[in-house]
Amino acid sequence: MTRFREIDHPTDSLPSRRAFLGGAAALAALPPLRAAAENLKPLRIGYVVSGPARTVFEDQFERGLRDNGYMPGQSAIIDYRFQPQPDVDVSGVMAEFAAGKVDAIVVSNRNSAMAAMAATRTIPIIFGATRDAIQDGLVKSLSRPEANVTGQSFHSGELSAKRVQLMREAFPAARTFGVIYNVHYPSQLQLDEAARAQAMLGIELVVRGLRVPDELDEAFSALKADGVAAAFVVSDLTTITNRQRIGEAAIRRKLPLMLSNKRYLTGGGLMSYGPDISEGFYRAARQLVRAANGTPIGELPVEQPTRFEFYVDMRAARAIGVEIAPAVLARADEVIE
């Protein structure tokens, strides 16, 4: 059985388009465990979802379990808990998981990971996504994580600089661009890298924090009033959960958006550059299966993506009424018509 419960809310030096991060990524090509399924023990998994509802991340995680010999709801019992915002305290949930002696804990953001680490030093903790595992204080080494923690790290700082660069190249006549971030889950790493790109590219960045999704229209209108030609949305799991509303607000306010991956383009985003984060949750399932069946965490490197794709959605361009530089269109992995 799979259970769902909501947690109570308390009151050109820039990286290339298809860059390889290397390191732990080179160690990630471990085969699925399907062939050895009959030797795997049944699992009980505590899983904290970052957001108020199930997403594609959970679908991919369960697909990863199936491909590694486990059937969710049968040989793998998953206790899903929902964290409406990343700042919601989940320490009580983690203590519950630890007391119940689950076989592994899955988390989707830094706050949940830190709460899990405080609750147990023995149960494997797998993070399906983090911006930078070392910067976030989850591990000291990607290649040989210590203690009981490993997972997926997306090195999003460097990618932020590349996204700002692509915005600048898409609108070469513009000099003012925006950066939007969720105040519930600010990423100083991504903001710092965007600022570095600003200095290198000779542009002005207007940075605005907002509550996602409540203040989208207000923030987008303010950026338009500041003369912003396009804006980069700093990624977190709350923004991807609300990607439809973000895109719709962008269309209403005629604001071109640069987003973190193709899944964000739902509803009105103009461009995206980055890895498919949902694939990290698929890979995290393999890490969990190995850890829960006795592989030491130190032998399960923190994995990083190796493929980054650039998409342009011409449907949004037409709806907003903007033209994108032909040279940028030519560089896209896909132009969505």
N, C-alpha and C positions, 0 to 999 in steps of 0.2 A: 504494500500500500504506500502511496505517496501522499504526504500530508502537507497542508498549506495553512499557515497561521501568520497573521500580521503582528509585527512588534508594535507595542503601544508607543505613541509619540509623546515625549515630554514637552511641558510648556516651552661667388661661387665657391667660396669656402663652405657654402651650404651643401648638405648631402645631396647626392644625385637622385634622380627619379626612381631608379631601381637599385638603390644602395643595399648592401649587405651589412648588417650589424655585426655578424661574425660571433666569435666567442662562444657563448652557450648555445647559440642557434645551431652551430655546427654539430653539437652533441645531441640535438633534439630528435634526430631521425631514428627513433626506436620503433620497432614494428609493433603492431597491435598484439594483444594477448589472446585472440580468439582461439588459436590452436590449443591453448592450454586451459581453456575455460573449465574443463571438468575438475581441475585441480585448485580452482579458486574458491575461497571461502565466501559465504554470504556477507553482504555489507550493510551496515547502517550508517547513513551519511547525514550529518547536520549541515544545512545549506542556508546561508543568509542571502536573500535576493536584494540587490541594491535598487530599490524602487517599490512602488505600491502594487505591482502586478508582474506576472511572469512575462519573460521576454524571449527573444531569439537566443540569448545566451544560455538559458536553461534548456532550450531545445537542442542546442549544439552539445551541451554537456551530456545530456541523456543519449544523444547519438554516439558520443564518444564512449560512454559506458557500454552500449550495445556492441560497438565494434571491438571492444576489449573483453567480451565474454559475459557481460552482465545485462540482465533485463530489469529496467526500472520498474518498481512496484512488485517485483518477484524476488530475484536474487540480490537486488539492491533496493533497500528501503530508504527513501529520501524524505527527511523532515524539513520542508521548506518553511522559512520564516521571512517575512517581508519587512524591509527597513525603508519607510516612506522617504526619508531624506538621509544623506550620508552622515549627518551630525547626530542622528538618533542614537542614544546609548544602547548598545547591544550586549553589554557585559553580563546582564542577567541571563540572556539567551545562551551565551557562550558557557557560562557556569552550568546551565542546564545540560548542554551538550556534553560537557566534561563529566558531570555527575552521572549521566546516562551511559557513559563509556561508548559513545559512537566510535566507529572505526576511522572516520576522517571528518574534517570540517572544511567546507568550501566557502570562500568569501569573495567579494567583488570590489572592495575598496579598502583603503588604508585603515580607516577607523575600525572596520570589522576585523581586519587582520590583527591589529594591535590588541583588540579586545580578546580575540581568540588566543593570542600569544600569552596574554596575562592569565587566561583561564587554565591553560594546560601546556606542559613542556614535553608531553609524550605523544598525544594524539596527533597524527599528521594533519597539518593545515595547508591547504592548497588555495592560492589566490588565482582566480580565473583571469584577472586583469589588474594591473597596477601601472601607474605612469612610469615609474622608475623604481625598481625594487630596492636599490641601494639608497637613492636619495630619500625614499619614503621610510627608510629605517627598518625594512623587513628582513634583509640579509646583508651580510658584509661582503659576500662573494657570490657572483652569479654561477660560476663553474662548480663550486662546492659549497652549497648553502649549509649553514650550520643548524643545530637544534632540530626542530620539527617542522620547518617552514620551507616551501618552495612553490613555484607556480609560473605565471606568465608576466613578462615585463615588456612594456611597449616603447620605452625610451622616447616619450612624446615631446621632450624639449627640443631636440634636433628637428623633429618633424614640424614643430610650430614655426621655426625659422623658415623652413622650406615652403610652408603654406603661405606665409606672408610674402615671400618672394614671388610665388605664383600669382597671388593677387595683384602685386605690382606689375607683373608682366602682362596680365590679362587686361589691365587698364593703364596703359603706359602714359597717358596724358594726365592722370590723376596724381596728386601728391598727398592726399589725406585718406587714411584707411582706419578701420576700427578693429578693436579686439573686445570680445564679449566673454565674460566668464560668470559662472554660477557662484554666488556668494556662499552658498551652502558647502561648496567643495572647491575652493580656489586652488589653483596649481601654480605656485610661484615659479616652478621650473619652466612651465610653458610660457608664462608671462615674461620671464627673464629672457628666454630665447627669442620671443617676439620683439622685445626691446633691442636685442642684439641685431636682429635683421633690420630694424628701423634705422639704426645708425649706419649699417653697411649700405643700405639702399637709398639713403637720403630722403626718407619720407617722414611724415608725421603720423603717429598712431594715437588715436583717441581710445583710451581704455575705459571700459564701463562694466561694473559689476551689477548683477541683477538677480532677482529671485526667479528661478525657472520653475514653472512656466508663467507665473502670475504677472511678471513685469515685462514680457516680451514686446508688446506693442509700444509701451511707453519708452523702453530703451531704444528700440529701432527708430522711433520717431525722433528721439533726441540725437541719435547718430546722424540721421539725415539732415537735421537742422545744423549740425556741426560741419556739414559739407563732406561727410564720409562717402567715398566712392564704392567701397565694399568692406565687409567685416568678416573676420575670422572668429568662429565660435570655439572657445577652449573646450576640449572634450572631457566629459566625465559620464558616468553611467546614468546620471539624471538627465543630461542633455540628450543622450541617445534614446532614452525612454520617451522623451517628449519631442522627438524629432519631427513628428507630423505637425505639431503645434508651432514649432520653431519655423518650419518651412512655410506654413500658411501665413504666419505673421510677417515673414520676409516678403512674401508676395503682396500682402496688403499694404505694406509700407514701402514697397519698391526698393528693397535693400538687397543687393547681391551678397550671398554668403559663401564663404569658404569653410568647408566642413571636414571632418576627420576621416571619413571613409564613405564608400558608396551607399551604405545602408542609411546614412543621414539624408540622402537626397530625396527621400520621401516627402512629397508635399510642397517643395519649393526651393530647396537649396540649389545654388548655381554650380558649385564646384566642390570636389573632394579630393584629398590626397592622403594616403596612408594605408595601413594594413587592415584586414578584416578582423576586428577584435573578437567577433564571435568564434572565429577559428581557434582563438586562444582557449576558449572554454572547452572546445572539443579536445585539444591537446591536454588540457588540465585533467580531463577524465582519465587519460592514460597514466598521467603522473599519479593520480590518486589510487588507481588500481594497483600500481606497482608498490606505492608506499604502504597501502593497507595490507598488502600481501607479503610484506617483509623486506622490501628493498630499502636500504638506509637512505634517508633524505640526502645525505652527502653525495650519493651516487645519482641523484635526480636534479640535474642543473636547472636553474631558472632559465626558461626558454624565452627567446626573443624572435620577433618576426623577421623574415628575410625578404619579403616581397611587399612593395609599396606601389599602389596604383593611383593614377590621376584620371578623374572623370569630370566631364563637363556636361551639364544637362541643358540642352538648348530649349527645352520646354519652359524652364524657369527664365532663361534669357529673354524669350519672347514675351512672357507674362510680365516681366519687370520692364522690358523695353531697353535692353542694353546690348551692345555689340562687344564681342571678345576678340582680342587681337588674333589674327589668323595664325601667327607663329605659335601661340599657346594652344590653339585648337589642334594644330599639327602634332603637338607633343603628347596629347591626351591618349591614354590607353583605350578610351572609348568616349565618343561623343554621342550622347543619348538624344535622339531626335523625337 
